[in-house]
């Protein structure tokens, strides 16, 4: 199924932006979510995360 989707999306004749599917180990995904949480807290003006921006 993934191979078929990949072929359809990445084909030059698709005429639309490509979508990339990435697989990452669970520990990396958890780390990315934690980074996103900090960035969101900084965006929302939370005092403990303001230095991130």
ModelCIF file with pLDDT and N, C-alpha, C, O atoms, coordinates in Angstrom:
data_MODEL
#
_entry.id   MODEL 
#
_entity.id                         1 
_entity.type                       polymer 
_entity.pdbx_number_of_molecules   1 
#
_entity_poly.entity_id                      1 
_entity_poly.type                           'polypeptide(L)' 
_entity_poly.nstd_linkage                   no 
_entity_poly.nstd_monomer                   no 
_entity_poly.pdbx_seq_one_letter_code       
;(UNK)(UNK)(UNK)(UNK)(UNK)(UNK)(UNK)(UNK)(UNK)(UNK)(UNK)(UNK)(UNK)(UNK)(UNK)(UNK)
(UNK)(UNK)(UNK)(UNK)(UNK)(UNK)(UNK)(UNK)(UNK)(UNK)(UNK)(UNK)(UNK)(UNK)(UNK)(UNK)
(UNK)(UNK)(UNK)(UNK)(UNK)(UNK)(UNK)(UNK)(UNK)(UNK)(UNK)(UNK)(UNK)(UNK)(UNK)(UNK)
(UNK)(UNK)(UNK)(UNK)(UNK)
;
_entity_poly.pdbx_seq_one_letter_code_can   XXXXXXXXXXXXXXXXXXXXXXXXXXXXXXXXXXXXXXXXXXXXXXXXXXXXX 
_entity_poly.pdbx_strand_id                 A 
#
loop_
_entity_poly_seq.entity_id 
_entity_poly_seq.num 
_entity_poly_seq.mon_id 
_entity_poly_seq.hetero 
1 1  UNK n 
1 2  UNK n 
1 3  UNK n 
1 4  UNK n 
1 5  UNK n 
1 6  UNK n 
1 7  UNK n 
1 8  UNK n 
1 9  UNK n 
1 10 UNK n 
1 11 UNK n 
1 12 UNK n 
1 13 UNK n 
1 14 UNK n 
1 15 UNK n 
1 16 UNK n 
1 17 UNK n 
1 18 UNK n 
1 19 UNK n 
1 20 UNK n 
1 21 UNK n 
1 22 UNK n 
1 23 UNK n 
1 24 UNK n 
1 25 UNK n 
1 26 UNK n 
1 27 UNK n 
1 28 UNK n 
1 29 UNK n 
1 30 UNK n 
1 31 UNK n 
1 32 UNK n 
1 33 UNK n 
1 34 UNK n 
1 35 UNK n 
1 36 UNK n 
1 37 UNK n 
1 38 UNK n 
1 39 UNK n 
1 40 UNK n 
1 41 UNK n 
1 42 UNK n 
1 43 UNK n 
1 44 UNK n 
1 45 UNK n 
1 46 UNK n 
1 47 UNK n 
1 48 UNK n 
1 49 UNK n 
1 50 UNK n 
1 51 UNK n 
1 52 UNK n 
1 53 UNK n 
#
_struct_asym.id          A 
_struct_asym.entity_id   1 
#
loop_
_ma_qa_metric.id 
_ma_qa_metric.mode 
_ma_qa_metric.name 
_ma_qa_metric.software_group_id 
_ma_qa_metric.type 
1 global pLDDT . pLDDT 
2 local  pLDDT . pLDDT 
#
_ma_qa_metric_global.metric_id      1 
_ma_qa_metric_global.metric_value   76.96 
_ma_qa_metric_global.model_id       1 
_ma_qa_metric_global.ordinal_id     1 
#
loop_
_ma_qa_metric_local.label_asym_id 
_ma_qa_metric_local.label_comp_id 
_ma_qa_metric_local.label_seq_id 
_ma_qa_metric_local.metric_id 
_ma_qa_metric_local.metric_value 
_ma_qa_metric_local.model_id 
_ma_qa_metric_local.ordinal_id 
A UNK 1  2 59.00 1 1  
A UNK 2  2 63.00 1 2  
A UNK 3  2 67.00 1 3  
A UNK 4  2 69.00 1 4  
A UNK 5  2 65.00 1 5  
A UNK 6  2 65.00 1 6  
A UNK 7  2 66.00 1 7  
A UNK 8  2 64.00 1 8  
A UNK 9  2 63.00 1 9  
A UNK 10 2 62.00 1 10 
A UNK 11 2 60.00 1 11 
A UNK 12 2 61.00 1 12 
A UNK 13 2 61.00 1 13 
A UNK 14 2 58.00 1 14 
A UNK 15 2 64.00 1 15 
A UNK 16 2 65.00 1 16 
A UNK 17 2 66.00 1 17 
A UNK 18 2 64.00 1 18 
A UNK 19 2 69.00 1 19 
A UNK 20 2 70.00 1 20 
A UNK 21 2 75.00 1 21 
A UNK 22 2 76.00 1 22 
A UNK 23 2 82.00 1 23 
A UNK 24 2 82.00 1 24 
A UNK 25 2 89.00 1 25 
A UNK 26 2 92.00 1 26 
A UNK 27 2 94.00 1 27 
A UNK 28 2 91.00 1 28 
A UNK 29 2 90.00 1 29 
A UNK 30 2 93.00 1 30 
A UNK 31 2 93.00 1 31 
A UNK 32 2 91.00 1 32 
A UNK 33 2 92.00 1 33 
A UNK 34 2 92.00 1 34 
A UNK 35 2 90.00 1 35 
A UNK 36 2 90.00 1 36 
A UNK 37 2 90.00 1 37 
A UNK 38 2 88.00 1 38 
A UNK 39 2 87.00 1 39 
A UNK 40 2 88.00 1 40 
A UNK 41 2 87.00 1 41 
A UNK 42 2 87.00 1 42 
A UNK 43 2 86.00 1 43 
A UNK 44 2 86.00 1 44 
A UNK 45 2 83.00 1 45 
A UNK 46 2 83.00 1 46 
A UNK 47 2 82.00 1 47 
A UNK 48 2 79.00 1 48 
A UNK 49 2 74.00 1 49 
A UNK 50 2 71.00 1 50 
A UNK 51 2 77.00 1 51 
A UNK 52 2 73.00 1 52 
A UNK 53 2 65.00 1 53 
#
loop_
_atom_site.group_PDB 
_atom_site.id 
_atom_site.type_symbol 
_atom_site.label_atom_id 
_atom_site.label_alt_id 
_atom_site.label_comp_id 
_atom_site.label_asym_id 
_atom_site.label_entity_id 
_atom_site.label_seq_id 
_atom_site.pdbx_PDB_ins_code 
_atom_site.Cartn_x 
_atom_site.Cartn_y 
_atom_site.Cartn_z 
_atom_site.occupancy 
_atom_site.B_iso_or_equiv 
_atom_site.pdbx_formal_charge 
_atom_site.auth_seq_id 
_atom_site.auth_comp_id 
_atom_site.auth_asym_id 
_atom_site.auth_atom_id 
_atom_site.pdbx_PDB_model_num 
ATOM 1   N N  . UNK A 1 1  ? 0.822  -1.192 0.000   1.00 59.00 ? 1  UNK A N  1 
ATOM 2   C CA . UNK A 1 1  ? 0.000  0.000  0.000   1.00 59.00 ? 1  UNK A CA 1 
ATOM 3   C C  . UNK A 1 1  ? 0.868  1.259  0.000   1.00 59.00 ? 1  UNK A C  1 
ATOM 4   O O  . UNK A 1 1  ? 0.643  2.161  -0.806  1.00 59.00 ? 1  UNK A O  1 
ATOM 5   N N  . UNK A 1 2  ? 1.857  1.329  0.896   1.00 63.00 ? 2  UNK A N  1 
ATOM 6   C CA . UNK A 1 2  ? 2.726  2.503  0.958   1.00 63.00 ? 2  UNK A CA 1 
ATOM 7   C C  . UNK A 1 2  ? 3.462  2.692  -0.367  1.00 63.00 ? 2  UNK A C  1 
ATOM 8   O O  . UNK A 1 2  ? 3.611  3.818  -0.842  1.00 63.00 ? 2  UNK A O  1 
ATOM 9   N N  . UNK A 1 3  ? 3.917  1.601  -0.959  1.00 67.00 ? 3  UNK A N  1 
ATOM 10  C CA . UNK A 1 3  ? 4.612  1.690  -2.237  1.00 67.00 ? 3  UNK A CA 1 
ATOM 11  C C  . UNK A 1 3  ? 3.728  2.280  -3.326  1.00 67.00 ? 3  UNK A C  1 
ATOM 12  O O  . UNK A 1 3  ? 4.194  3.074  -4.143  1.00 67.00 ? 3  UNK A O  1 
ATOM 13  N N  . UNK A 1 4  ? 2.480  1.904  -3.342  1.00 69.00 ? 4  UNK A N  1 
ATOM 14  C CA . UNK A 1 4  ? 1.539  2.431  -4.341  1.00 69.00 ? 4  UNK A CA 1 
ATOM 15  C C  . UNK A 1 4  ? 1.310  3.920  -4.121  1.00 69.00 ? 4  UNK A C  1 
ATOM 16  O O  . UNK A 1 4  ? 1.328  4.704  -5.070  1.00 69.00 ? 4  UNK A O  1 
ATOM 17  N N  . UNK A 1 5  ? 1.094  4.308  -2.863  1.00 65.00 ? 5  UNK A N  1 
ATOM 18  C CA . UNK A 1 5  ? 0.895  5.728  -2.547  1.00 65.00 ? 5  UNK A CA 1 
ATOM 19  C C  . UNK A 1 5  ? 2.134  6.516  -2.943  1.00 65.00 ? 5  UNK A C  1 
ATOM 20  O O  . UNK A 1 5  ? 2.031  7.577  -3.559  1.00 65.00 ? 5  UNK A O  1 
ATOM 21  N N  . UNK A 1 6  ? 3.295  6.000  -2.592  1.00 65.00 ? 6  UNK A N  1 
ATOM 22  C CA . UNK A 1 6  ? 4.555  6.670  -2.923  1.00 65.00 ? 6  UNK A CA 1 
ATOM 23  C C  . UNK A 1 6  ? 4.675  6.854  -4.428  1.00 65.00 ? 6  UNK A C  1 
ATOM 24  O O  . UNK A 1 6  ? 5.045  7.933  -4.889  1.00 65.00 ? 6  UNK A O  1 
ATOM 25  N N  . UNK A 1 7  ? 4.372  5.829  -5.190  1.00 66.00 ? 7  UNK A N  1 
ATOM 26  C CA . UNK A 1 7  ? 4.459  5.906  -6.637  1.00 66.00 ? 7  UNK A CA 1 
ATOM 27  C C  . UNK A 1 7  ? 3.518  6.939  -7.235  1.00 66.00 ? 7  UNK A C  1 
ATOM 28  O O  . UNK A 1 7  ? 3.882  7.652  -8.170  1.00 66.00 ? 7  UNK A O  1 
ATOM 29  N N  . UNK A 1 8  ? 2.306  7.019  -6.695  1.00 64.00 ? 8  UNK A N  1 
ATOM 30  C CA . UNK A 1 8  ? 1.320  7.969  -7.201  1.00 64.00 ? 8  UNK A CA 1 
ATOM 31  C C  . UNK A 1 8  ? 1.659  9.405  -6.836  1.00 64.00 ? 8  UNK A C  1 
ATOM 32  O O  . UNK A 1 8  ? 1.485  10.316 -7.645  1.00 64.00 ? 8  UNK A O  1 
ATOM 33  N N  . UNK A 1 9  ? 2.141  9.606  -5.622  1.00 63.00 ? 9  UNK A N  1 
ATOM 34  C CA . UNK A 1 9  ? 2.411  10.959 -5.140  1.00 63.00 ? 9  UNK A CA 1 
ATOM 35  C C  . UNK A 1 9  ? 3.691  11.517 -5.738  1.00 63.00 ? 9  UNK A C  1 
ATOM 36  O O  . UNK A 1 9  ? 3.747  12.695 -6.088  1.00 63.00 ? 9  UNK A O  1 
ATOM 37  N N  . UNK A 1 10 ? 4.703  10.698 -5.857  1.00 62.00 ? 10 UNK A N  1 
ATOM 38  C CA . UNK A 1 10 ? 5.993  11.175 -6.312  1.00 62.00 ? 10 UNK A CA 1 
ATOM 39  C C  . UNK A 1 10 ? 6.185  11.093 -7.823  1.00 62.00 ? 10 UNK A C  1 
ATOM 40  O O  . UNK A 1 10 ? 7.229  11.496 -8.335  1.00 62.00 ? 10 UNK A O  1 
ATOM 41  N N  . UNK A 1 11 ? 5.203  10.585 -8.533  1.00 60.00 ? 11 UNK A N  1 
ATOM 42  C CA . UNK A 1 11 ? 5.311  10.497 -9.980  1.00 60.00 ? 11 UNK A CA 1 
ATOM 43  C C  . UNK A 1 11 ? 5.333  11.899 -10.576 1.00 60.00 ? 11 UNK A C  1 
ATOM 44  O O  . UNK A 1 11 ? 4.552  12.755 -10.162 1.00 60.00 ? 11 UNK A O  1 
ATOM 45  N N  . UNK A 1 12 ? 6.223  12.148 -11.551 1.00 61.00 ? 12 UNK A N  1 
ATOM 46  C CA . UNK A 1 12 ? 6.325  13.482 -12.159 1.00 61.00 ? 12 UNK A CA 1 
ATOM 47  C C  . UNK A 1 12 ? 5.010  13.971 -12.746 1.00 61.00 ? 12 UNK A C  1 
ATOM 48  O O  . UNK A 1 12 ? 4.743  15.173 -12.745 1.00 61.00 ? 12 UNK A O  1 
ATOM 49  N N  . UNK A 1 13 ? 4.198  13.075 -13.239 1.00 61.00 ? 13 UNK A N  1 
ATOM 50  C CA . UNK A 1 13 ? 2.943  13.483 -13.854 1.00 61.00 ? 13 UNK A CA 1 
ATOM 51  C C  . UNK A 1 13 ? 1.852  13.770 -12.823 1.00 61.00 ? 13 UNK A C  1 
ATOM 52  O O  . UNK A 1 13 ? 0.732  14.125 -13.191 1.00 61.00 ? 13 UNK A O  1 
ATOM 53  N N  . UNK A 1 14 ? 2.166  13.621 -11.549 1.00 58.00 ? 14 UNK A N  1 
ATOM 54  C CA . UNK A 1 14 ? 1.168  13.869 -10.506 1.00 58.00 ? 14 UNK A CA 1 
ATOM 55  C C  . UNK A 1 14 ? 0.698  15.324 -10.545 1.00 58.00 ? 14 UNK A C  1 
ATOM 56  O O  . UNK A 1 14 ? -0.469 15.605 -10.273 1.00 58.00 ? 14 UNK A O  1 
ATOM 57  N N  . UNK A 1 15 ? 1.600  16.248 -10.883 1.00 64.00 ? 15 UNK A N  1 
ATOM 58  C CA . UNK A 1 15 ? 1.211  17.638 -11.032 1.00 64.00 ? 15 UNK A CA 1 
ATOM 59  C C  . UNK A 1 15 ? 0.787  18.328 -9.747  1.00 64.00 ? 15 UNK A C  1 
ATOM 60  O O  . UNK A 1 15 ? 0.096  19.346 -9.783  1.00 64.00 ? 15 UNK A O  1 
ATOM 61  N N  . UNK A 1 16 ? 1.191  17.785 -8.633  1.00 65.00 ? 16 UNK A N  1 
ATOM 62  C CA . UNK A 1 16 ? 0.869  18.399 -7.343  1.00 65.00 ? 16 UNK A CA 1 
ATOM 63  C C  . UNK A 1 16 ? 2.066  18.243 -6.415  1.00 65.00 ? 16 UNK A C  1 
ATOM 64  O O  . UNK A 1 16 ? 2.945  17.419 -6.670  1.00 65.00 ? 16 UNK A O  1 
ATOM 65  N N  . UNK A 1 17 ? 2.107  19.015 -5.354  1.00 66.00 ? 17 UNK A N  1 
ATOM 66  C CA . UNK A 1 17 ? 3.244  18.918 -4.435  1.00 66.00 ? 17 UNK A CA 1 
ATOM 67  C C  . UNK A 1 17 ? 3.390  17.504 -3.872  1.00 66.00 ? 17 UNK A C  1 
ATOM 68  O O  . UNK A 1 17 ? 2.402  16.808 -3.640  1.00 66.00 ? 17 UNK A O  1 
ATOM 69  N N  . UNK A 1 18 ? 4.593  17.113 -3.665  1.00 64.00 ? 18 UNK A N  1 
ATOM 70  C CA . UNK A 1 18 ? 4.871  15.773 -3.143  1.00 64.00 ? 18 UNK A CA 1 
ATOM 71  C C  . UNK A 1 18 ? 4.645  15.728 -1.636  1.00 64.00 ? 18 UNK A C  1 
ATOM 72  O O  . UNK A 1 18 ? 4.827  16.722 -0.933  1.00 64.00 ? 18 UNK A O  1 
ATOM 73  N N  . UNK A 1 19 ? 4.254  14.584 -1.169  1.00 69.00 ? 19 UNK A N  1 
ATOM 74  C CA . UNK A 1 19 ? 4.093  14.321 0.258   1.00 69.00 ? 19 UNK A CA 1 
ATOM 75  C C  . UNK A 1 19 ? 5.168  13.336 0.649   1.00 69.00 ? 19 UNK A C  1 
ATOM 76  O O  . UNK A 1 19 ? 5.378  12.333 -0.033  1.00 69.00 ? 19 UNK A O  1 
ATOM 77  N N  . UNK A 1 20 ? 5.849  13.616 1.745   1.00 70.00 ? 20 UNK A N  1 
ATOM 78  C CA . UNK A 1 20 ? 6.904  12.713 2.197   1.00 70.00 ? 20 UNK A CA 1 
ATOM 79  C C  . UNK A 1 20 ? 6.435  11.977 3.434   1.00 70.00 ? 20 UNK A C  1 
ATOM 80  O O  . UNK A 1 20 ? 5.920  12.579 4.375   1.00 70.00 ? 20 UNK A O  1 
ATOM 81  N N  . UNK A 1 21 ? 6.616  10.696 3.420   1.00 75.00 ? 21 UNK A N  1 
ATOM 82  C CA . UNK A 1 21 ? 6.310  9.868  4.569   1.00 75.00 ? 21 UNK A CA 1 
ATOM 83  C C  . UNK A 1 21 ? 7.629  9.410  5.168   1.00 75.00 ? 21 UNK A C  1 
ATOM 84  O O  . UNK A 1 21 ? 8.457  8.810  4.482   1.00 75.00 ? 21 UNK A O  1 
ATOM 85  N N  . UNK A 1 22 ? 7.817  9.689  6.428   1.00 76.00 ? 22 UNK A N  1 
ATOM 86  C CA . UNK A 1 22 ? 9.048  9.306  7.095   1.00 76.00 ? 22 UNK A CA 1 
ATOM 87  C C  . UNK A 1 22 ? 8.735  8.361  8.236   1.00 76.00 ? 22 UNK A C  1 
ATOM 88  O O  . UNK A 1 22 ? 7.727  8.513  8.927   1.00 76.00 ? 22 UNK A O  1 
ATOM 89  N N  . UNK A 1 23 ? 9.592  7.399  8.426   1.00 82.00 ? 23 UNK A N  1 
ATOM 90  C CA . UNK A 1 23 ? 9.479  6.546  9.601   1.00 82.00 ? 23 UNK A CA 1 
ATOM 91  C C  . UNK A 1 23 ? 10.664 6.856  10.501  1.00 82.00 ? 23 UNK A C  1 
ATOM 92  O O  . UNK A 1 23 ? 11.802 6.957  10.045  1.00 82.00 ? 23 UNK A O  1 
ATOM 93  N N  . UNK A 1 24 ? 10.380 7.001  11.760  1.00 82.00 ? 24 UNK A N  1 
ATOM 94  C CA . UNK A 1 24 ? 11.435 7.277  12.738  1.00 82.00 ? 24 UNK A CA 1 
ATOM 95  C C  . UNK A 1 24 ? 11.206 6.385  13.946  1.00 82.00 ? 24 UNK A C  1 
ATOM 96  O O  . UNK A 1 24 ? 10.075 5.996  14.238  1.00 82.00 ? 24 UNK A O  1 
ATOM 97  N N  . UNK A 1 25 ? 12.282 6.064  14.643  1.00 89.00 ? 25 UNK A N  1 
ATOM 98  C CA . UNK A 1 25 ? 12.122 5.275  15.864  1.00 89.00 ? 25 UNK A CA 1 
ATOM 99  C C  . UNK A 1 25 ? 11.261 6.035  16.883  1.00 89.00 ? 25 UNK A C  1 
ATOM 100 O O  . UNK A 1 25 ? 11.227 7.266  16.884  1.00 89.00 ? 25 UNK A O  1 
ATOM 101 N N  . UNK A 1 26 ? 10.583 5.303  17.729  1.00 92.00 ? 26 UNK A N  1 
ATOM 102 C CA . UNK A 1 26 ? 9.673  5.903  18.707  1.00 92.00 ? 26 UNK A CA 1 
ATOM 103 C C  . UNK A 1 26 ? 10.366 6.923  19.594  1.00 92.00 ? 26 UNK A C  1 
ATOM 104 O O  . UNK A 1 26 ? 9.777  7.958  19.906  1.00 92.00 ? 26 UNK A O  1 
ATOM 105 N N  . UNK A 1 27 ? 11.600 6.664  20.008  1.00 94.00 ? 27 UNK A N  1 
ATOM 106 C CA . UNK A 1 27 ? 12.285 7.606  20.898  1.00 94.00 ? 27 UNK A CA 1 
ATOM 107 C C  . UNK A 1 27 ? 12.543 8.937  20.195  1.00 94.00 ? 27 UNK A C  1 
ATOM 108 O O  . UNK A 1 27 ? 12.518 9.986  20.839  1.00 94.00 ? 27 UNK A O  1 
ATOM 109 N N  . UNK A 1 28 ? 12.791 8.910  18.881  1.00 91.00 ? 28 UNK A N  1 
ATOM 110 C CA . UNK A 1 28 ? 12.983 10.160 18.141  1.00 91.00 ? 28 UNK A CA 1 
ATOM 111 C C  . UNK A 1 28 ? 11.664 10.914 18.006  1.00 91.00 ? 28 UNK A C  1 
ATOM 112 O O  . UNK A 1 28 ? 11.633 12.140 18.121  1.00 91.00 ? 28 UNK A O  1 
ATOM 113 N N  . UNK A 1 29 ? 10.594 10.198 17.766  1.00 90.00 ? 29 UNK A N  1 
ATOM 114 C CA . UNK A 1 29 ? 9.281  10.829 17.662  1.00 90.00 ? 29 UNK A CA 1 
ATOM 115 C C  . UNK A 1 29 ? 8.894  11.467 18.988  1.00 90.00 ? 29 UNK A C  1 
ATOM 116 O O  . UNK A 1 29 ? 8.360  12.576 19.007  1.00 90.00 ? 29 UNK A O  1 
ATOM 117 N N  . UNK A 1 30 ? 9.155  10.789 20.086  1.00 93.00 ? 30 UNK A N  1 
ATOM 118 C CA . UNK A 1 30 ? 8.879  11.357 21.409  1.00 93.00 ? 30 UNK A CA 1 
ATOM 119 C C  . UNK A 1 30 ? 9.672  12.645 21.617  1.00 93.00 ? 30 UNK A C  1 
ATOM 120 O O  . UNK A 1 30 ? 9.138  13.623 22.139  1.00 93.00 ? 30 UNK A O  1 
ATOM 121 N N  . UNK A 1 31 ? 10.928 12.651 21.217  1.00 93.00 ? 31 UNK A N  1 
ATOM 122 C CA . UNK A 1 31 ? 11.765 13.842 21.363  1.00 93.00 ? 31 UNK A CA 1 
ATOM 123 C C  . UNK A 1 31 ? 11.220 14.992 20.519  1.00 93.00 ? 31 UNK A C  1 
ATOM 124 O O  . UNK A 1 31 ? 11.204 16.138 20.969  1.00 93.00 ? 31 UNK A O  1 
ATOM 125 N N  . UNK A 1 32 ? 10.775 14.697 19.306  1.00 91.00 ? 32 UNK A N  1 
ATOM 126 C CA . UNK A 1 32 ? 10.204 15.737 18.446  1.00 91.00 ? 32 UNK A CA 1 
ATOM 127 C C  . UNK A 1 32 ? 8.934  16.330 19.057  1.00 91.00 ? 32 UNK A C  1 
ATOM 128 O O  . UNK A 1 32 ? 8.724  17.542 18.994  1.00 91.00 ? 32 UNK A O  1 
ATOM 129 N N  . UNK A 1 33 ? 8.088  15.485 19.646  1.00 92.00 ? 33 UNK A N  1 
ATOM 130 C CA . UNK A 1 33 ? 6.874  15.987 20.297  1.00 92.00 ? 33 UNK A CA 1 
ATOM 131 C C  . UNK A 1 33 ? 7.226  16.902 21.462  1.00 92.00 ? 33 UNK A C  1 
ATOM 132 O O  . UNK A 1 33 ? 6.566  17.918 21.677  1.00 92.00 ? 33 UNK A O  1 
ATOM 133 N N  . UNK A 1 34 ? 8.271  16.543 22.221  1.00 92.00 ? 34 UNK A N  1 
ATOM 134 C CA . UNK A 1 34 ? 8.682  17.380 23.355  1.00 92.00 ? 34 UNK A CA 1 
ATOM 135 C C  . UNK A 1 34 ? 9.180  18.737 22.880  1.00 92.00 ? 34 UNK A C  1 
ATOM 136 O O  . UNK A 1 34 ? 8.904  19.757 23.513  1.00 92.00 ? 34 UNK A O  1 
ATOM 137 N N  . UNK A 1 35 ? 9.907  18.757 21.774  1.00 90.00 ? 35 UNK A N  1 
ATOM 138 C CA . UNK A 1 35 ? 10.370 20.023 21.204  1.00 90.00 ? 35 UNK A CA 1 
ATOM 139 C C  . UNK A 1 35 ? 9.173  20.859 20.763  1.00 90.00 ? 35 UNK A C  1 
ATOM 140 O O  . UNK A 1 35 ? 9.131  22.064 21.014  1.00 90.00 ? 35 UNK A O  1 
ATOM 141 N N  . UNK A 1 36 ? 8.214  20.237 20.117  1.00 90.00 ? 36 UNK A N  1 
ATOM 142 C CA . UNK A 1 36 ? 7.013  20.949 19.679  1.00 90.00 ? 36 UNK A CA 1 
ATOM 143 C C  . UNK A 1 36 ? 6.268  21.544 20.868  1.00 90.00 ? 36 UNK A C  1 
ATOM 144 O O  . UNK A 1 36 ? 5.781  22.672 20.793  1.00 90.00 ? 36 UNK A O  1 
ATOM 145 N N  . UNK A 1 37 ? 6.175  20.794 21.967  1.00 90.00 ? 37 UNK A N  1 
ATOM 146 C CA . UNK A 1 37 ? 5.508  21.305 23.163  1.00 90.00 ? 37 UNK A CA 1 
ATOM 147 C C  . UNK A 1 37 ? 6.196  22.561 23.689  1.00 90.00 ? 37 UNK A C  1 
ATOM 148 O O  . UNK A 1 37 ? 5.527  23.524 24.063  1.00 90.00 ? 37 UNK A O  1 
ATOM 149 N N  . UNK A 1 38 ? 7.522  22.559 23.719  1.00 88.00 ? 38 UNK A N  1 
ATOM 150 C CA . UNK A 1 38 ? 8.266  23.724 24.209  1.00 88.00 ? 38 UNK A CA 1 
ATOM 151 C C  . UNK A 1 38 ? 8.066  24.920 23.282  1.00 88.00 ? 38 UNK A C  1 
ATOM 152 O O  . UNK A 1 38 ? 7.879  26.043 23.749  1.00 88.00 ? 38 UNK A O  1 
ATOM 153 N N  . UNK A 1 39 ? 8.105  24.686 21.985  1.00 87.00 ? 39 UNK A N  1 
ATOM 154 C CA . UNK A 1 39 ? 7.908  25.773 21.024  1.00 87.00 ? 39 UNK A CA 1 
ATOM 155 C C  . UNK A 1 39 ? 6.500  26.366 21.173  1.00 87.00 ? 39 UNK A C  1 
ATOM 156 O O  . UNK A 1 39 ? 6.327  27.583 21.119  1.00 87.00 ? 39 UNK A O  1 
ATOM 157 N N  . UNK A 1 40 ? 5.517  25.513 21.358  1.00 88.00 ? 40 UNK A N  1 
ATOM 158 C CA . UNK A 1 40 ? 4.143  26.007 21.541  1.00 88.00 ? 40 UNK A CA 1 
ATOM 159 C C  . UNK A 1 40 ? 4.017  26.811 22.832  1.00 88.00 ? 40 UNK A C  1 
ATOM 160 O O  . UNK A 1 40 ? 3.352  27.846 22.859  1.00 88.00 ? 40 UNK A O  1 
ATOM 161 N N  . UNK A 1 41 ? 4.655  26.337 23.901  1.00 87.00 ? 41 UNK A N  1 
ATOM 162 C CA . UNK A 1 41 ? 4.607  27.076 25.164  1.00 87.00 ? 41 UNK A CA 1 
ATOM 163 C C  . UNK A 1 41 ? 5.274  28.438 25.003  1.00 87.00 ? 41 UNK A C  1 
ATOM 164 O O  . UNK A 1 41 ? 4.786  29.438 25.532  1.00 87.00 ? 41 UNK A O  1 
ATOM 165 N N  . UNK A 1 42 ? 6.386  28.479 24.273  1.00 87.00 ? 42 UNK A N  1 
ATOM 166 C CA . UNK A 1 42 ? 7.081  29.745 24.036  1.00 87.00 ? 42 UNK A CA 1 
ATOM 167 C C  . UNK A 1 42 ? 6.200  30.687 23.214  1.00 87.00 ? 42 UNK A C  1 
ATOM 168 O O  . UNK A 1 42 ? 6.112  31.880 23.505  1.00 87.00 ? 42 UNK A O  1 
ATOM 169 N N  . UNK A 1 43 ? 5.561  30.148 22.205  1.00 86.00 ? 43 UNK A N  1 
ATOM 170 C CA . UNK A 1 43 ? 4.660  30.950 21.369  1.00 86.00 ? 43 UNK A CA 1 
ATOM 171 C C  . UNK A 1 43 ? 3.522  31.541 22.187  1.00 86.00 ? 43 UNK A C  1 
ATOM 172 O O  . UNK A 1 43 ? 3.096  32.673 21.955  1.00 86.00 ? 43 UNK A O  1 
ATOM 173 N N  . UNK A 1 44 ? 3.039  30.765 23.142  1.00 86.00 ? 44 UNK A N  1 
ATOM 174 C CA . UNK A 1 44 ? 1.923  31.210 23.970  1.00 86.00 ? 44 UNK A CA 1 
ATOM 175 C C  . UNK A 1 44 ? 2.364  32.128 25.105  1.00 86.00 ? 44 UNK A C  1 
ATOM 176 O O  . UNK A 1 44 ? 1.542  32.567 25.909  1.00 86.00 ? 44 UNK A O  1 
ATOM 177 N N  . UNK A 1 45 ? 3.661  32.417 25.169  1.00 83.00 ? 45 UNK A N  1 
ATOM 178 C CA . UNK A 1 45 ? 4.163  33.369 26.152  1.00 83.00 ? 45 UNK A CA 1 
ATOM 179 C C  . UNK A 1 45 ? 4.406  32.801 27.531  1.00 83.00 ? 45 UNK A C  1 
ATOM 180 O O  . UNK A 1 45 ? 4.536  33.554 28.496  1.00 83.00 ? 45 UNK A O  1 
ATOM 181 N N  . UNK A 1 46 ? 4.469  31.484 27.641  1.00 83.00 ? 46 UNK A N  1 
ATOM 182 C CA . UNK A 1 46 ? 4.726  30.876 28.944  1.00 83.00 ? 46 UNK A CA 1 
ATOM 183 C C  . UNK A 1 46 ? 6.123  31.270 29.422  1.00 83.00 ? 46 UNK A C  1 
ATOM 184 O O  . UNK A 1 46 ? 7.105  31.133 28.692  1.00 83.00 ? 46 UNK A O  1 
ATOM 185 N N  . UNK A 1 47 ? 6.195  31.750 30.635  1.00 82.00 ? 47 UNK A N  1 
ATOM 186 C CA . UNK A 1 47 ? 7.424  32.332 31.154  1.00 82.00 ? 47 UNK A CA 1 
ATOM 187 C C  . UNK A 1 47 ? 8.607  31.362 31.125  1.00 82.00 ? 47 UNK A C  1 
ATOM 188 O O  . UNK A 1 47 ? 9.731  31.773 30.838  1.00 82.00 ? 47 UNK A O  1 
ATOM 189 N N  . UNK A 1 48 ? 8.370  30.095 31.417  1.00 79.00 ? 48 UNK A N  1 
ATOM 190 C CA . UNK A 1 48 ? 9.468  29.133 31.481  1.00 79.00 ? 48 UNK A CA 1 
ATOM 191 C C  . UNK A 1 48 ? 10.038 28.787 30.107  1.00 79.00 ? 48 UNK A C  1 
ATOM 192 O O  . UNK A 1 48 ? 11.097 28.166 30.022  1.00 79.00 ? 48 UNK A O  1 
ATOM 193 N N  . UNK A 1 49 ? 9.361  29.173 29.041  1.00 74.00 ? 49 UNK A N  1 
ATOM 194 C CA . UNK A 1 49 ? 9.809  28.814 27.695  1.00 74.00 ? 49 UNK A CA 1 
ATOM 195 C C  . UNK A 1 49 ? 10.105 30.022 26.806  1.00 74.00 ? 49 UNK A C  1 
ATOM 196 O O  . UNK A 1 49 ? 10.424 29.853 25.629  1.00 74.00 ? 49 UNK A O  1 
ATOM 197 N N  . UNK A 1 50 ? 10.004 31.221 27.342  1.00 71.00 ? 50 UNK A N  1 
ATOM 198 C CA . UNK A 1 50 ? 10.178 32.436 26.537  1.00 71.00 ? 50 UNK A CA 1 
ATOM 199 C C  . UNK A 1 50 ? 11.550 32.480 25.884  1.00 71.00 ? 50 UNK A C  1 
ATOM 200 O O  . UNK A 1 50 ? 11.670 32.961 24.757  1.00 71.00 ? 50 UNK A O  1 
ATOM 201 N N  . UNK A 1 51 ? 12.585 31.996 26.552  1.00 77.00 ? 51 UNK A N  1 
ATOM 202 C CA . UNK A 1 51 ? 13.933 32.024 25.995  1.00 77.00 ? 51 UNK A CA 1 
ATOM 203 C C  . UNK A 1 51 ? 14.098 31.222 24.719  1.00 77.00 ? 51 UNK A C  1 
ATOM 204 O O  . UNK A 1 51 ? 15.068 31.417 23.987  1.00 77.00 ? 51 UNK A O  1 
ATOM 205 N N  . UNK A 1 52 ? 13.183 30.342 24.449  1.00 73.00 ? 52 UNK A N  1 
ATOM 206 C CA . UNK A 1 52 ? 13.272 29.498 23.245  1.00 73.00 ? 52 UNK A CA 1 
ATOM 207 C C  . UNK A 1 52 ? 13.136 30.337 21.978  1.00 73.00 ? 52 UNK A C  1 
ATOM 208 O O  . UNK A 1 52 ? 13.848 30.111 20.999  1.00 73.00 ? 52 UNK A O  1 
ATOM 209 N N  . UNK A 1 53 ? 12.225 31.300 21.998  1.00 65.00 ? 53 UNK A N  1 
ATOM 210 C CA . UNK A 1 53 ? 12.007 32.120 20.793  1.00 65.00 ? 53 UNK A CA 1 
ATOM 211 C C  . UNK A 1 53 ? 13.222 32.956 20.507  1.00 65.00 ? 53 UNK A C  1 
ATOM 212 O O  . UNK A 1 53 ? 13.236 33.713 19.537  1.00 65.00 ? 53 UNK A O  1 
#
